[in-house]
Amino acid sequence: MGTHRRPSPTAARARTAVLGTVAGAAVLLPVTSASAEPVGNLDQIKAKVDRLYEDAEAATEQYNKVDERSKQLQGEAGKLQDRLAGQQGKIVELRETLGALAADQYRSGGIDPTVQLMFSSSPDEYLKQANLQGLATGQQSDALRAALRLQQSIDQDRAETAAKLAELEEAHSTLASRKTEIQGKLAEAARILSGLKAADRAKVNGDNGQAASRSSARESYNGPATGRVKAILDFAYAQVGKPYHWGSQGPDMFDCSGLTRSAYRAGDVGLPRMSQDQWNSGKRIARADLQPGDLLFYYNDLHHVGIYVGNGKVLHAPRTGKNVEVVGIDTMPYMGAVRP
C-alpha cells in the first residue's frame, strides 16, 4: 500500500492523449472572458455566420414544403383508409346477399355451378371467375356486378393508399434530413459566435438593429391601407418583437414565410407555406409601384420573404437569434415583389 508505481509507457501515452483531447475540447467551449479575441477578420466572420444563417433558412423553406406535403399525404391516406373500411363493409353485405341467393337455390333443387364456385373459392376469386364464366343470372347477376365494381374500387384504393403511404414515409425521411441540416448550420453559427467578445458578437449578430425592433414592438400600423390589407398589416405589426424560429407559424414564434402566411390569413387571404411558392401567388409588382401589404422577396433563390409596410421598409422574421422587425428594404438582397 505504501509502494508508488511508475505508470507504464502505454498508460502515460494514454493519459497524454486524454489531456490533449480535453484541452482541444476546451477550445470549443463558449468564450466569455473579456480578453477573448476573434480569430480572423471580423467582416469575414460576419460573412460566414450570415451565410450559415442564410443556408439554414433556405433549408427551412425546403423543410416547410416537405412538411406541408407530409400533412397533405396524411390527410389523403386517412380518407382513403376510411373509404376502404366503408367499402369492405359494403362488400361483406353483397357477399351475404349472394349467399342468401345460393341458399334459395339449394332449397329449390340444387346448387348451380355459380354457387358451387362461390363456396369452393375465396370470395374475391369467386367474383372474378363467375364474371368471366358468365355463370350468374338474374338477381344474382345484379349482385355479382355490384360486388365486382366495388371490388375493383377497393383494389384501386388499396393501391393508391399504398403509394401515398410510401410517399409519406419518404417525406418523413426527408424531414429528418432537413432538420439535421438546419440544426447543424445553426449549431455551427452559435459555436462561432460563442468564441467572440461580447462587443464583436453584437456587431456580427446585428444586435443594434434588434434593439430597434424591440422598441418598434410598441408601434402599430397607421398608414393609408384599409380593409384586408389593413388587417394583414395590423396582424404583422402585432408580431414585432416575437422571436424567429424555423418551421413556426405562430402564435408565439415565426419563420419568414410562416409570418407572411399567418398575416395574410388574418386578412382572409390564403398563401402557400413556402416562400418560393408565395412568389407565384400573385401579380409581380415593380419597385416603383409598391404598396403596403405587398410581399417582398430576397436572395437569388427567393428563400426569404417579408411584408412591405410603406416608406421603404419591410416587416419580416429575419433569422434564428433575432426577432420580427421592421427594417429598410435594402437590408437584404432584394429580388422583387408580389401582390396576392
N, C-alpha and C positions, 0 to 999 in steps of 0.2 A: 504493500500500500504506500510505502514511502519511496518507492523507486519511480523515477521520472524517465519515461521512454522518449527517445527522439522519434519524431514522425518519419515514416518511411519516405523515400523519394516519390513514390506514387501518390501517397497521401498529401505530401507537400504540394505536388503539382495540382492535385485536385482542389486543394484549398486556395491556391493562387488563382485557379480558373474561376472558382466561385466568387472570390473577391473581385476579380476583373468583371464578372457578369453583373455583380451588384453595383460596381462603380459605373458600368456602362448604362445600367438601368437608371441610375440617379440622374444622368444627363437628360433623360426624357421626362423627368418629373417637372411639374409646373414650377417655374422660377418666380419667386415673389420678392426676392431680395432687391433692395434699392440699387444695388450695384450691378444688377443684371444688364447685359448689353446685347442688342440684337446681333445675330450672325448675318453678315452681309448687308447690302444696301436696303434701307427701309422701303424705298419705292419698289424694289424687286420683291421684297417680302409681301408688300401690299398686293402687288400684281398676282403673286402666287396664291395668296389667300382668296382674293377676289375670284380667281379662276376656279379654285376649288368650290367656292360657293355657287358660282355660275353652273359648273358641271353638276353639282348636287341638285340645283333647281331644275336643270334640263332633265336629269334622271327622274326627278319628282313628277314632272309633267308626263313622262312616259309611264311612270307608276300609276298616276291618276287615270290615264287612258285604259290601262290594263285592269285597274280596279273597277272602273265603270263597266267594262266588258264582262268582268267576272260576276258582278252583281246582276247584269242583264242575263247572263247564262244561267245563273242560279234560279232566277225567276222563270225563265223559259223551261228549264229542265223540270222545275217543280210543277208547272202547269201540265207538261206532258205526262209526268208521273201520275198526277191527279186524273187526267183524262184516261190513262191506261187502266187505272183502278176501276173507273166507271165502266169502261168498255169490257173489262173482264167480267164484271157483274152482269152486263147485258148478255154476253155470250154464254154464260152459265144458264141464264134464263132460256135462251134459244135452244141450248142443248137439252134442257129439261123438256121443252116443248117437243123436240124431236123424239125424246124418249117416250113421252106420253103417246105420241102418234104410233110409235113402234109397239107399245103395249096394246093399243087399239087393234092394230093389225094382227097381233098374236091372238087376241081374243076372237077375231073374226075369221080365223082359219089359217094361221101360219105367218111366218116372218119372211118377207121377200128379201132378195139379195141386198137391197139397200140397207135394211135393218140389220141383216147379218154382218154387213161390212161395218156398221156403226159399232156393234158390240165386239167385233173382233180386232179393231184397230184403235189407235189413240184418237181422241176427238178431232185433233187438227188433221190428222191423216185421213180420217173418215170424210171430213168435209171436202178435202181436195179430191179424193178418189171418187166419191159419189158424184161430184160435179163432173169429173172427167168421163165417167162411165155413163152419165145420163140416166141413172137408175131411179132418181127420185121423181115423183109426180104429185100434182095437186097441192094440197095444203102443206104436205111435207116438202115439196119443191120450193114453195114460197119461204118457208122457214129456213131451208137449206141455203137459198140465195142470200137471205138476210144475214145468216151466220157467216157465209163466205165473205160478204162485203165487210162485215165487222172484223173478221179475222185479218183481212188484208189491211184494214186501217190500223189494227193492233200491231201487225208486223212493221208497218211503216213508222208508226210512232215509237216502237221499240228501237228501230234503227236510228231514228232522229235523236231519241233520248241518249242512246249510247254515244253518238257523235258529239252531242253537247256536253255530256259528262267528261268525255276525253278532252275536249277543248277547255273545259273548266279546270281540269287537272293541270293542263299545260299553262293556263293563266295563273294558277296559284304558284306554280314553279317560277314563272317569270316575275311575279310579285315579290317572291322571296329573294330572287336575284337582284332586282332593282332596290329593294330595301337594304340589302347588304352593301350595294354600291353607294347608295346615298349615305348610309351611316359611316362607311369608310371614309368618304370625302369630308364629311363634317368632322369626324374624329381627327383627321389629318390637319384640317384648318385649326381646330381647337388646340392641337399639340403645338403648332407653330406659334399661335397667339400666346400660349402659356409661357413661351420662352422669351417674351418681350417685357421690357419695363412697362409700368402702368401707362406712362405718357405715350410711349411708342405704340402700345397696344390700342390706346384710344384713337391714335391717328390712323392706324391700319384698319381698325374696325369701324371708323366713321362715327364715333360716339358723339361728336359735336352735333351732327345732324340728328342723331337720335334724341338728344335733349330737346331739340327744336320740335320734333314730332310729339314728344310727351306734352309739351306746353300747348301744342295745337289741338290736343285731345279735348280741350275745353271749348273749341270752336264748333260751329255748325255752318251748314251751307246757307248763305244769304244772297245768292246770285239771282239771275233772272229766270232760271228754269222753273217750269210748272209741271203739274200732272205727274205722269210716270217718271219722267226724268228727275223731278224734284224728289220723288220717293226713293229713287236709286241713290241720289246724292246724299239725302238725309241719312239713309242707312249706312252708306260708306263712311261719312264723317263720324257717325256714332261708333265706328270700329277703330278710329285713330287711337294709337297708343296700345292696342292689343298686340300680343306677340305673334310673330310669324312662326308657323310650324308646318313642316312639309306634310302634304296629304290631308290638311284640315280645311273644312268649310264652315267653321264657326261652331257654336256661337262665341267661344272664348279665344280661339286661335284660328289663323287663316294662312294658307299659302296664296300665291298671287291670283291664280285662276279661281281658287275657292272663294276669295273675296269678291271678285268681279261677278262670279255666278250668283253668289248669295245676294249681292247688292241688286242685281238685275231681277232676281226673283222677288225682291221687295217691291219692285216696280211692275210686277206681274209680266215679266219678260223672261222666257226660258233661254238659257245659254248652255252649250255643251260644257263638259268638265275641263277639257284640256285647252290650254291657251292657243295651240295651233288650230284647233277646231273652232275656237271662238273667232279667230281671224277670218273664217269663212261664214260667219253668222250674220253678215250684213253688208252694207254698201261701203266701199272704200271712200275715205274722206281725205281730201288734200289738207295739208297742214294749215294753209291759209283759211280753210273753211271749218276749222274745229269748233265744236260747240260743247258746252258742259254735258257730261254723260257719255261722250264718245269713248270707245275703248282704244287705248294706246298700246302699241306693241314694240318690243325691244329685242335686240340681238338678232343675228342673222337667221337663227333657227326659230325665232318668234317664241322662245320659251318663257318670256316674261310679259305680263300684261297688267295694265292699270287703268284708272278712270280719269279722264280729263275733267278738271273742276273749274277751268277758266283761268284767265290771267297767266297763261303759260305754265301752269302747274298740273301735276298728276298726283292722284292719290293711289297708293299701292301698298301691297305687303311685300317688303323688299327681300329678305332672306333670313336664314337662321341667325339668331342673336340680335335681331332688330325687331322693331315694332311697326305696325301700319303707320304710314307717314304721308305727308304732303311735301313734294319736292318739285324742283324745276323739271320741265320736260326733258332737257338735255343732260340730266344727271346720269343717264344711261344711254347706250347707243340706240337711238330712235329709228324704227323701221317703217312705221305707218299707223293709220287709224282706221277704225271701222265703226259704223253707226248701225247697230242691230235694229 
